[in-house]
């Protein structure tokens, strides 16, 4: 699977770890930056880059990392067709995909550790949308809601 990953300066170190982890699992990584932890940058820029990669079909799923994960989650969820979830537990990471067709995992580098981040990524990438009629119905409502406020 091709995974787009991006982070601001607060998420840089975790992005590097997760990028290598993804490669070790056999995934292709599209690293959209940032390039270091010392130069302050703005999380919306990297959230947008990951979202754009998905919308342009340059990646199948995305991962965005900032300090808390909240700002990046808010930013990327403004993009049509993006369903991002800030996750701190493996249940949410896989259930978000299975029930809500979540296509972006958001992580807070100052909130979770490396081992939990790896488990969240594994759960997120190992899940598929269930296509259960109730989930399809609910996703259609989410898409309609998005369309009404576009």
C-alpha positions, 0 to 999 in steps of 0.5 A, a space after each residue: 500500500 502507498 502511504 502518504 505521511 507528513 508532520 510538522 516540526 513537533 511530529 518530525 521524529 515520530 514521522 521518521 520512525 513511522 516512515 521506517 516502520 512502514 517500509 519494514 512492513 513492505 509499504 511504499 512511503 510518500 514522505 511529504 515533510 517536514 525535513 527536520 525538528 528544529 525549523 518551526 513549520 505549520 501543521 496545516 501545510 503538512 495536513 493539506 499535503 497528505 490530504 492532497 496526495 489522497 485526493 490526487 490518488 497518489 496514496 491510498 491512505 495517509 498519516 499526519 503527525 503534530 504535537 497533540 494531533 488535534 490541530 492536524 486533525 482539524 486541518 485535514 478534516 476540512 478537505 472534502 473526501 478526507 476522513 481523518 481520526 486522531 487515535 490513541 488506542 488500537 480499537 479506534 484505529 481499526 474501527 475508524 476504518 471498518 465503520 467510518 472508512 477513515 483514510 487518514 490516521 492522525 497521531 500526537 507525537 507529544 501524547 503517545 510513545 513510539 511503540 503505541 504509534 506503531 501499534 496504531 499504524 498496524 491496526 489502521 493499515 490492517 483494517 478495511 471498510 466493512 461495507 455493512 449496510 448500516 456503515 454504508 448508510 452512515 457514510 452516505 450521510 457524512 458525505 451528504 453533510 459534507 456536500 451541504 456545507 461545501 
